[in-house]
Amino acid sequence: MSIRPKVAFIGTGGTISSLGTDSLDILDDTATGLRLTADAILDRVPDPFRA
């Protein structure tokens, strides 16, 4: 059994929750006005990293 570190994720909005027009849109990420909820961000994390 391996011990995995615990990580806290606090979704407060802002840049990390912004959706650009495509996955490489890093300069104008607020152009669409779309934001992900904290749950939606976590849903994008691959299963091996989730408890």
mmCIF file of the N, C-alpha and C atoms, coordinates in Angstrom:
data_MODEL
# 
_entry.id   MODEL 
# 
loop_
_atom_site.group_PDB 
_atom_site.id 
_atom_site.type_symbol 
_atom_site.label_atom_id 
_atom_site.label_alt_id 
_atom_site.label_comp_id 
_atom_site.label_asym_id 
_atom_site.label_entity_id 
_atom_site.label_seq_id 
_atom_site.pdbx_PDB_ins_code 
_atom_site.Cartn_x 
_atom_site.Cartn_y 
_atom_site.Cartn_z 
_atom_site.occupancy 
_atom_site.B_iso_or_equiv 
_atom_site.pdbx_formal_charge 
_atom_site.auth_seq_id 
_atom_site.auth_comp_id 
_atom_site.auth_asym_id 
_atom_site.auth_atom_id 
_atom_site.pdbx_PDB_model_num 
ATOM 1   N N  . MET A 1 1  ? 0.845   -1.180 0.000   1.00 0.00 ? 1  MET A N  1 
ATOM 2   C CA . MET A 1 1  ? 0.000   0.000  0.000   1.00 0.00 ? 1  MET A CA 1 
ATOM 3   C C  . MET A 1 1  ? 0.886   1.237  0.000   1.00 0.00 ? 1  MET A C  1 
ATOM 4   N N  . SER A 1 2  ? 0.680   2.126  -0.953  1.00 0.00 ? 2  SER A N  1 
ATOM 5   C CA . SER A 1 2  ? 1.463   3.357  -0.990  1.00 0.00 ? 2  SER A CA 1 
ATOM 6   C C  . SER A 1 2  ? 0.678   4.483  -0.324  1.00 0.00 ? 2  SER A C  1 
ATOM 7   N N  . ILE A 1 3  ? 1.396   5.345  0.298   1.00 0.00 ? 3  ILE A N  1 
ATOM 8   C CA . ILE A 1 3  ? 0.781   6.495  0.951   1.00 0.00 ? 3  ILE A CA 1 
ATOM 9   C C  . ILE A 1 3  ? 0.803   7.664  -0.022  1.00 0.00 ? 3  ILE A C  1 
ATOM 10  N N  . ARG A 1 4  ? -0.361  8.198  -0.296  1.00 0.00 ? 4  ARG A N  1 
ATOM 11  C CA . ARG A 1 4  ? -0.455  9.329  -1.209  1.00 0.00 ? 4  ARG A CA 1 
ATOM 12  C C  . ARG A 1 4  ? -0.630  10.609 -0.413  1.00 0.00 ? 4  ARG A C  1 
ATOM 13  N N  . PRO A 1 5  ? 0.013   11.695 -0.856  1.00 0.00 ? 5  PRO A N  1 
ATOM 14  C CA . PRO A 1 5  ? -0.154  12.963 -0.150  1.00 0.00 ? 5  PRO A CA 1 
ATOM 15  C C  . PRO A 1 5  ? -1.571  13.500 -0.340  1.00 0.00 ? 5  PRO A C  1 
ATOM 16  N N  . LYS A 1 6  ? -2.039  14.257 0.611   1.00 0.00 ? 6  LYS A N  1 
ATOM 17  C CA . LYS A 1 6  ? -3.343  14.898 0.505   1.00 0.00 ? 6  LYS A CA 1 
ATOM 18  C C  . LYS A 1 6  ? -3.147  16.295 -0.058  1.00 0.00 ? 6  LYS A C  1 
ATOM 19  N N  . VAL A 1 7  ? -4.048  16.669 -0.928  1.00 0.00 ? 7  VAL A N  1 
ATOM 20  C CA . VAL A 1 7  ? -4.010  17.988 -1.555  1.00 0.00 ? 7  VAL A CA 1 
ATOM 21  C C  . VAL A 1 7  ? -5.368  18.634 -1.373  1.00 0.00 ? 7  VAL A C  1 
ATOM 22  N N  . ALA A 1 8  ? -5.377  19.878 -0.975  1.00 0.00 ? 8  ALA A N  1 
ATOM 23  C CA . ALA A 1 8  ? -6.629  20.623 -0.843  1.00 0.00 ? 8  ALA A CA 1 
ATOM 24  C C  . ALA A 1 8  ? -6.845  21.462 -2.091  1.00 0.00 ? 8  ALA A C  1 
ATOM 25  N N  . PHE A 1 9  ? -8.048  21.452 -2.598  1.00 0.00 ? 9  PHE A N  1 
ATOM 26  C CA . PHE A 1 9  ? -8.408  22.271 -3.754  1.00 0.00 ? 9  PHE A CA 1 
ATOM 27  C C  . PHE A 1 9  ? -9.560  23.160 -3.338  1.00 0.00 ? 9  PHE A C  1 
ATOM 28  N N  . ILE A 1 10 ? -9.354  24.465 -3.431  1.00 0.00 ? 10 ILE A N  1 
ATOM 29  C CA . ILE A 1 10 ? -10.394 25.426 -3.076  1.00 0.00 ? 10 ILE A CA 1 
ATOM 30  C C  . ILE A 1 10 ? -10.755 26.195 -4.337  1.00 0.00 ? 10 ILE A C  1 
ATOM 31  N N  . GLY A 1 11 ? -11.948 26.007 -4.813  1.00 0.00 ? 11 GLY A N  1 
ATOM 32  C CA . GLY A 1 11 ? -12.392 26.677 -6.040  1.00 0.00 ? 11 GLY A CA 1 
ATOM 33  C C  . GLY A 1 11 ? -12.994 28.033 -5.727  1.00 0.00 ? 11 GLY A C  1 
ATOM 34  N N  . THR A 1 12 ? -12.277 29.091 -6.065  1.00 0.00 ? 12 THR A N  1 
ATOM 35  C CA . THR A 1 12 ? -12.760 30.445 -5.796  1.00 0.00 ? 12 THR A CA 1 
ATOM 36  C C  . THR A 1 12 ? -13.040 31.223 -7.072  1.00 0.00 ? 12 THR A C  1 
ATOM 37  N N  . GLY A 1 13 ? -12.989 30.533 -8.215  1.00 0.00 ? 13 GLY A N  1 
ATOM 38  C CA . GLY A 1 13 ? -13.218 31.233 -9.482  1.00 0.00 ? 13 GLY A CA 1 
ATOM 39  C C  . GLY A 1 13 ? -11.922 31.829 -9.992  1.00 0.00 ? 13 GLY A C  1 
ATOM 40  N N  . GLY A 1 14 ? -12.023 32.851 -10.782 1.00 0.00 ? 14 GLY A N  1 
ATOM 41  C CA . GLY A 1 14 ? -10.836 33.509 -11.317 1.00 0.00 ? 14 GLY A CA 1 
ATOM 42  C C  . GLY A 1 14 ? -10.265 32.795 -12.528 1.00 0.00 ? 14 GLY A C  1 
ATOM 43  N N  . THR A 1 15 ? -9.006  33.049 -12.816 1.00 0.00 ? 15 THR A N  1 
ATOM 44  C CA . THR A 1 15 ? -8.372  32.558 -14.033 1.00 0.00 ? 15 THR A CA 1 
ATOM 45  C C  . THR A 1 15 ? -8.405  31.048 -14.159 1.00 0.00 ? 15 THR A C  1 
ATOM 46  N N  . ILE A 1 16 ? -8.178  30.326 -13.090 1.00 0.00 ? 16 ILE A N  1 
ATOM 47  C CA . ILE A 1 16 ? -8.120  28.860 -13.183 1.00 0.00 ? 16 ILE A CA 1 
ATOM 48  C C  . ILE A 1 16 ? -9.458  28.258 -13.608 1.00 0.00 ? 16 ILE A C  1 
ATOM 49  N N  . SER A 1 17 ? -10.546 28.963 -13.397 1.00 0.00 ? 17 SER A N  1 
ATOM 50  C CA . SER A 1 17 ? -11.856 28.433 -13.768 1.00 0.00 ? 17 SER A CA 1 
ATOM 51  C C  . SER A 1 17 ? -12.321 28.916 -15.142 1.00 0.00 ? 17 SER A C  1 
ATOM 52  N N  . SER A 1 18 ? -11.548 29.777 -15.791 1.00 0.00 ? 18 SER A N  1 
ATOM 53  C CA . SER A 1 18 ? -11.937 30.337 -17.083 1.00 0.00 ? 18 SER A CA 1 
ATOM 54  C C  . SER A 1 18 ? -11.756 29.345 -18.217 1.00 0.00 ? 18 SER A C  1 
ATOM 55  N N  . LEU A 1 19 ? -12.660 29.404 -19.187 1.00 0.00 ? 19 LEU A N  1 
ATOM 56  C CA . LEU A 1 19 ? -12.570 28.573 -20.385 1.00 0.00 ? 19 LEU A CA 1 
ATOM 57  C C  . LEU A 1 19 ? -12.309 29.462 -21.587 1.00 0.00 ? 19 LEU A C  1 
ATOM 58  N N  . GLY A 1 20 ? -11.231 29.172 -22.291 1.00 0.00 ? 20 GLY A N  1 
ATOM 59  C CA . GLY A 1 20 ? -10.925 29.905 -23.520 1.00 0.00 ? 20 GLY A CA 1 
ATOM 60  C C  . GLY A 1 20 ? -11.665 29.295 -24.698 1.00 0.00 ? 20 GLY A C  1 
ATOM 61  N N  . THR A 1 21 ? -11.321 29.749 -25.891 1.00 0.00 ? 21 THR A N  1 
ATOM 62  C CA . THR A 1 21 ? -11.983 29.241 -27.087 1.00 0.00 ? 21 THR A CA 1 
ATOM 63  C C  . THR A 1 21 ? -11.468 27.863 -27.482 1.00 0.00 ? 21 THR A C  1 
ATOM 64  N N  . ASP A 1 22 ? -10.254 27.488 -27.039 1.00 0.00 ? 22 ASP A N  1 
ATOM 65  C CA . ASP A 1 22 ? -9.720  26.145 -27.262 1.00 0.00 ? 22 ASP A CA 1 
ATOM 66  C C  . ASP A 1 22 ? -8.709  25.827 -26.161 1.00 0.00 ? 22 ASP A C  1 
ATOM 67  N N  . SER A 1 23 ? -8.181  24.608 -26.160 1.00 0.00 ? 23 SER A N  1 
ATOM 68  C CA . SER A 1 23 ? -7.314  24.164 -25.062 1.00 0.00 ? 23 SER A CA 1 
ATOM 69  C C  . SER A 1 23 ? -5.978  24.892 -24.998 1.00 0.00 ? 23 SER A C  1 
ATOM 70  N N  . LEU A 1 24 ? -5.567  25.550 -26.078 1.00 0.00 ? 24 LEU A N  1 
ATOM 71  C CA . LEU A 1 24 ? -4.300  26.289 -26.087 1.00 0.00 ? 24 LEU A CA 1 
ATOM 72  C C  . LEU A 1 24 ? -4.492  27.791 -25.902 1.00 0.00 ? 24 LEU A C  1 
ATOM 73  N N  . ASP A 1 25 ? -5.701  28.213 -25.620 1.00 0.00 ? 25 ASP A N  1 
ATOM 74  C CA . ASP A 1 25 ? -6.001  29.633 -25.443 1.00 0.00 ? 25 ASP A CA 1 
ATOM 75  C C  . ASP A 1 25 ? -5.571  30.077 -24.050 1.00 0.00 ? 25 ASP A C  1 
ATOM 76  N N  . ILE A 1 26 ? -4.327  30.555 -23.941 1.00 0.00 ? 26 ILE A N  1 
ATOM 77  C CA . ILE A 1 26 ? -3.814  30.965 -22.633 1.00 0.00 ? 26 ILE A CA 1 
ATOM 78  C C  . ILE A 1 26 ? -3.683  32.478 -22.502 1.00 0.00 ? 26 ILE A C  1 
ATOM 79  N N  . LEU A 1 27 ? -3.854  33.192 -23.597 1.00 0.00 ? 27 LEU A N  1 
ATOM 80  C CA . LEU A 1 27 ? -3.696  34.640 -23.541 1.00 0.00 ? 27 LEU A CA 1 
ATOM 81  C C  . LEU A 1 27 ? -5.013  35.369 -23.351 1.00 0.00 ? 27 LEU A C  1 
ATOM 82  N N  . ASP A 1 28 ? -6.090  34.802 -23.861 1.00 0.00 ? 28 ASP A N  1 
ATOM 83  C CA . ASP A 1 28 ? -7.389  35.461 -23.768 1.00 0.00 ? 28 ASP A CA 1 
ATOM 84  C C  . ASP A 1 28 ? -8.407  34.490 -23.189 1.00 0.00 ? 28 ASP A C  1 
ATOM 85  N N  . ASP A 1 29 ? -8.057  33.916 -22.035 1.00 0.00 ? 29 ASP A N  1 
ATOM 86  C CA . ASP A 1 29 ? -8.893  32.859 -21.456 1.00 0.00 ? 29 ASP A CA 1 
ATOM 87  C C  . ASP A 1 29 ? -10.234 33.344 -20.935 1.00 0.00 ? 29 ASP A C  1 
ATOM 88  N N  . THR A 1 30 ? -10.420 34.639 -20.820 1.00 0.00 ? 30 THR A N  1 
ATOM 89  C CA . THR A 1 30 ? -11.704 35.150 -20.337 1.00 0.00 ? 30 THR A CA 1 
ATOM 90  C C  . THR A 1 30 ? -12.601 35.627 -21.482 1.00 0.00 ? 30 THR A C  1 
ATOM 91  N N  . ALA A 1 31 ? -12.168 35.443 -22.733 1.00 0.00 ? 31 ALA A N  1 
ATOM 92  C CA . ALA A 1 31 ? -12.910 35.943 -23.895 1.00 0.00 ? 31 ALA A CA 1 
ATOM 93  C C  . ALA A 1 31 ? -14.311 35.348 -23.998 1.00 0.00 ? 31 ALA A C  1 
ATOM 94  N N  . THR A 1 32 ? -14.484 34.099 -23.612 1.00 0.00 ? 32 THR A N  1 
ATOM 95  C CA . THR A 1 32 ? -15.792 33.454 -23.755 1.00 0.00 ? 32 THR A CA 1 
ATOM 96  C C  . THR A 1 32 ? -16.728 33.798 -22.606 1.00 0.00 ? 32 THR A C  1 
ATOM 97  N N  . GLY A 1 33 ? -16.184 34.235 -21.484 1.00 0.00 ? 33 GLY A N  1 
ATOM 98  C CA . GLY A 1 33 ? -17.011 34.516 -20.317 1.00 0.00 ? 33 GLY A CA 1 
ATOM 99  C C  . GLY A 1 33 ? -17.478 33.259 -19.605 1.00 0.00 ? 33 GLY A C  1 
ATOM 100 N N  . LEU A 1 34 ? -16.998 32.085 -20.046 1.00 0.00 ? 34 LEU A N  1 
ATOM 101 C CA . LEU A 1 34 ? -17.405 30.822 -19.446 1.00 0.00 ? 34 LEU A CA 1 
ATOM 102 C C  . LEU A 1 34 ? -16.465 30.443 -18.309 1.00 0.00 ? 34 LEU A C  1 
ATOM 103 N N  . ARG A 1 35 ? -17.027 29.897 -17.257 1.00 0.00 ? 35 ARG A N  1 
ATOM 104 C CA . ARG A 1 35 ? -16.237 29.463 -16.108 1.00 0.00 ? 35 ARG A CA 1 
ATOM 105 C C  . ARG A 1 35 ? -16.687 28.069 -15.685 1.00 0.00 ? 35 ARG A C  1 
ATOM 106 N N  . LEU A 1 36 ? -15.744 27.297 -15.173 1.00 0.00 ? 36 LEU A N  1 
ATOM 107 C CA . LEU A 1 36 ? -16.049 25.978 -14.634 1.00 0.00 ? 36 LEU A CA 1 
ATOM 108 C C  . LEU A 1 36 ? -16.296 26.081 -13.136 1.00 0.00 ? 36 LEU A C  1 
ATOM 109 N N  . THR A 1 37 ? -17.192 25.249 -12.632 1.00 0.00 ? 37 THR A N  1 
ATOM 110 C CA . THR A 1 37 ? -17.363 25.152 -11.189 1.00 0.00 ? 37 THR A CA 1 
ATOM 111 C C  . THR A 1 37 ? -16.200 24.327 -10.629 1.00 0.00 ? 37 THR A C  1 
ATOM 112 N N  . ALA A 1 38 ? -16.012 24.353 -9.336  1.00 0.00 ? 38 ALA A N  1 
ATOM 113 C CA . ALA A 1 38 ? -14.948 23.557 -8.710  1.00 0.00 ? 38 ALA A CA 1 
ATOM 114 C C  . ALA A 1 38 ? -15.155 22.072 -9.010  1.00 0.00 ? 38 ALA A C  1 
ATOM 115 N N  . ASP A 1 39 ? -16.391 21.586 -8.971  1.00 0.00 ? 39 ASP A N  1 
ATOM 116 C CA . ASP A 1 39 ? -16.669 20.177 -9.279  1.00 0.00 ? 39 ASP A CA 1 
ATOM 117 C C  . ASP A 1 39 ? -16.315 19.846 -10.724 1.00 0.00 ? 39 ASP A C  1 
ATOM 118 N N  . ALA A 1 40 ? -16.598 20.750 -11.648 1.00 0.00 ? 40 ALA A N  1 
ATOM 119 C CA . ALA A 1 40 ? -16.285 20.512 -13.059 1.00 0.00 ? 40 ALA A CA 1 
ATOM 120 C C  . ALA A 1 40 ? -14.772 20.468 -13.289 1.00 0.00 ? 40 ALA A C  1 
ATOM 121 N N  . ILE A 1 41 ? -14.021 21.278 -12.562 1.00 0.00 ? 41 ILE A N  1 
ATOM 122 C CA . ILE A 1 41 ? -12.558 21.248 -12.666 1.00 0.00 ? 41 ILE A CA 1 
ATOM 123 C C  . ILE A 1 41 ? -12.050 19.898 -12.163 1.00 0.00 ? 41 ILE A C  1 
ATOM 124 N N  . LEU A 1 42 ? -12.556 19.445 -11.022 1.00 0.00 ? 42 LEU A N  1 
ATOM 125 C CA . LEU A 1 42 ? -12.126 18.158 -10.472 1.00 0.00 ? 42 LEU A CA 1 
ATOM 126 C C  . LEU A 1 42 ? -12.518 16.992 -11.379 1.00 0.00 ? 42 LEU A C  1 
ATOM 127 N N  . ASP A 1 43 ? -13.629 17.119 -12.096 1.00 0.00 ? 43 ASP A N  1 
ATOM 128 C CA . ASP A 1 43 ? -14.043 16.065 -13.024 1.00 0.00 ? 43 ASP A CA 1 
ATOM 129 C C  . ASP A 1 43 ? -13.042 15.886 -14.163 1.00 0.00 ? 43 ASP A C  1 
ATOM 130 N N  . ARG A 1 44 ? -12.221 16.888 -14.422 1.00 0.00 ? 44 ARG A N  1 
ATOM 131 C CA . ARG A 1 44 ? -11.217 16.820 -15.483 1.00 0.00 ? 44 ARG A CA 1 
ATOM 132 C C  . ARG A 1 44 ? -9.897  16.219 -15.009 1.00 0.00 ? 44 ARG A C  1 
ATOM 133 N N  . VAL A 1 45 ? -9.787  15.915 -13.720 1.00 0.00 ? 45 VAL A N  1 
ATOM 134 C CA . VAL A 1 45 ? -8.571  15.300 -13.178 1.00 0.00 ? 45 VAL A CA 1 
ATOM 135 C C  . VAL A 1 45 ? -8.655  13.791 -13.412 1.00 0.00 ? 45 VAL A C  1 
ATOM 136 N N  . PRO A 1 46 ? -7.611  13.185 -13.988 1.00 0.00 ? 46 PRO A N  1 
ATOM 137 C CA . PRO A 1 46 ? -7.653  11.734 -14.260 1.00 0.00 ? 46 PRO A CA 1 
ATOM 138 C C  . PRO A 1 46 ? -7.886  10.914 -12.983 1.00 0.00 ? 46 PRO A C  1 
ATOM 139 N N  . ASP A 1 47 ? -8.618  9.829  -13.097 1.00 0.00 ? 47 ASP A N  1 
ATOM 140 C CA . ASP A 1 47 ? -8.968  8.971  -11.954 1.00 0.00 ? 47 ASP A CA 1 
ATOM 141 C C  . ASP A 1 47 ? -7.803  8.495  -11.103 1.00 0.00 ? 47 ASP A C  1 
ATOM 142 N N  . PRO A 1 48 ? -6.628  8.135  -11.666 1.00 0.00 ? 48 PRO A N  1 
ATOM 143 C CA . PRO A 1 48 ? -5.549  7.656  -10.802 1.00 0.00 ? 48 PRO A CA 1 
ATOM 144 C C  . PRO A 1 48 ? -5.099  8.666  -9.737  1.00 0.00 ? 48 PRO A C  1 
ATOM 145 N N  . PHE A 1 49 ? -5.426  9.927  -9.939  1.00 0.00 ? 49 PHE A N  1 
ATOM 146 C CA . PHE A 1 49 ? -5.023  10.967 -9.002  1.00 0.00 ? 49 PHE A CA 1 
ATOM 147 C C  . PHE A 1 49 ? -6.117  11.317 -8.011  1.00 0.00 ? 49 PHE A C  1 
ATOM 148 N N  . ARG A 1 50 ? -7.258  10.704 -8.147  1.00 0.00 ? 50 ARG A N  1 
ATOM 149 C CA . ARG A 1 50 ? -8.387  11.017 -7.274  1.00 0.00 ? 50 ARG A CA 1 
ATOM 150 C C  . ARG A 1 50 ? -8.616  9.897  -6.280  1.00 0.00 ? 50 ARG A C  1 
ATOM 151 N N  . ALA A 1 51 ? -9.085  10.250 -5.125  1.00 0.00 ? 51 ALA A N  1 
ATOM 152 C CA . ALA A 1 51 ? -9.368  9.244  -4.085  1.00 0.00 ? 51 ALA A CA 1 
ATOM 153 C C  . ALA A 1 51 ? -10.666 8.541  -4.347  1.00 0.00 ? 51 ALA A C  1 
# 
